[in-house]
Amino acid sequence: MKNQKGFTLIEMLIVLTIITTLLILLIPNLASKNEDVQSQGCNALKQLTENQLQSYVMDYGTYPASVSTLVEKEYIQSDTCSNGKKKLTFDQAGNNEIIIVDNEG
């Protein structure tokens, strides 16, 4: 008598085909959601930095020279978004507004 407890090769191939198809459909959706999450995280860092900028102004009576000063004085942990592609800086108009720009370095 044969041992009938295992799967046949055809059954295993069918299961692997189904799993592969599901992964092919799922992975592109995860990649697009990752960009949205990174963008929201960067916006949250911007909001936190704006709040900490006000704390800095209350403590020192003046605006810092750059956003990196807030990092140096430990008001924020980083001026770079978590994916490293964008960072925070003051706008060029000189009104101390924080903007998100591409990280060159």
C-alpha positions as CSV (number, residue, x, y, z in Angstrom):
1,M,0.0,0.0,0.0
2,K,1.2,3.5,-0.8
3,N,1.6,6.3,1.7
4,Q,-1.2,8.9,0.8
5,K,-0.4,11.6,3.4
6,G,1.5,14.1,1.2
7,F,0.7,16.5,-1.6
8,T,1.3,15.7,-5.2
9,L,3.7,17.7,-7.3
10,I,0.8,19.2,-9.3
11,E,-1.0,20.3,-6.1
12,M,2.1,22.0,-4.9
13,L,2.7,23.8,-8.2
14,I,-0.9,25.0,-8.2
15,V,-0.5,26.4,-4.7
16,L,2.8,28.1,-5.6
17,T,1.1,29.6,-8.8
18,I,-1.7,31.1,-6.7
19,I,0.6,32.5,-4.1
20,T,2.9,34.0,-6.8
21,T,-0.1,35.6,-8.6
22,L,-1.3,37.2,-5.3
23,L,2.1,38.6,-4.6
24,I,2.4,40.0,-8.1
25,L,-0.9,41.8,-7.5
26,L,-0.1,42.9,-4.0
27,I,3.5,44.3,-4.3
28,P,2.8,47.3,-6.6
29,N,0.0,48.4,-4.3
30,L,2.4,48.3,-1.3
31,A,5.0,50.3,-3.2
32,S,2.5,53.1,-4.0
33,K,1.2,53.2,-0.4
34,N,4.8,53.4,0.8
35,E,5.2,56.7,-1.0
36,D,2.0,58.1,0.6
37,V,3.2,57.0,4.0
38,Q,6.6,58.6,3.5
39,S,5.0,61.9,2.3
40,Q,2.7,62.0,5.4
41,G,5.6,61.3,7.7
42,C,7.6,64.1,6.1
43,N,4.6,66.5,6.5
44,A,4.4,65.4,10.2
45,L,8.1,66.2,10.7
46,K,7.5,69.6,9.1
47,Q,4.7,70.4,11.5
48,L,6.8,69.2,14.5
49,T,9.6,71.4,13.3
50,E,7.4,74.4,13.0
51,N,6.2,73.9,16.6
52,Q,9.7,73.5,17.8
53,L,10.8,76.6,15.9
54,Q,8.3,78.6,18.0
55,S,9.8,77.0,21.1
56,Y,13.2,78.1,20.0
57,V,12.0,81.6,19.4
58,M,10.5,81.7,22.8
59,D,13.7,80.5,24.4
60,Y,16.2,82.7,22.4
61,G,14.1,85.6,21.2
62,T,15.2,85.2,17.6
63,Y,14.9,82.8,14.8
64,P,17.8,80.3,14.2
65,A,20.1,80.7,11.3
66,S,19.0,77.3,9.8
67,V,16.9,74.3,10.5
68,S,20.0,72.4,11.4
69,T,20.4,74.7,14.4
70,L,17.3,73.1,15.8
71,V,19.0,69.8,15.5
72,E,22.2,71.0,17.1
73,K,20.2,72.5,20.0
74,E,18.2,69.3,20.3
75,Y,14.8,70.8,19.5
76,I,14.3,68.1,16.8
77,Q,16.2,64.9,16.2
78,S,16.7,65.3,12.4
79,D,16.0,67.8,9.6
80,T,15.8,64.9,7.1
81,C,12.7,62.9,6.3
82,S,12.9,59.2,7.2
83,N,13.5,58.0,3.7
84,G,16.4,60.4,3.3
85,K,15.1,61.8,0.0
86,K,13.8,65.1,1.4
87,K,14.9,67.5,4.1
88,L,13.5,70.6,5.8
89,T,14.9,74.1,5.3
90,F,13.9,77.7,5.5
91,D,12.4,79.2,2.3
92,Q,14.5,81.6,0.3
93,A,12.2,84.6,0.9
94,G,13.6,85.1,4.4
95,N,10.2,84.9,6.2
96,N,11.4,81.9,8.3
97,E,8.8,79.5,6.7
98,I,9.9,75.9,6.8
99,I,9.6,74.0,3.5
100,I,10.4,70.5,2.3
101,V,13.0,70.2,-0.4
102,D,14.9,67.4,-2.2
103,N,18.0,66.3,-0.3
104,E,21.1,66.8,-2.4
105,G,23.5,65.2,0.0
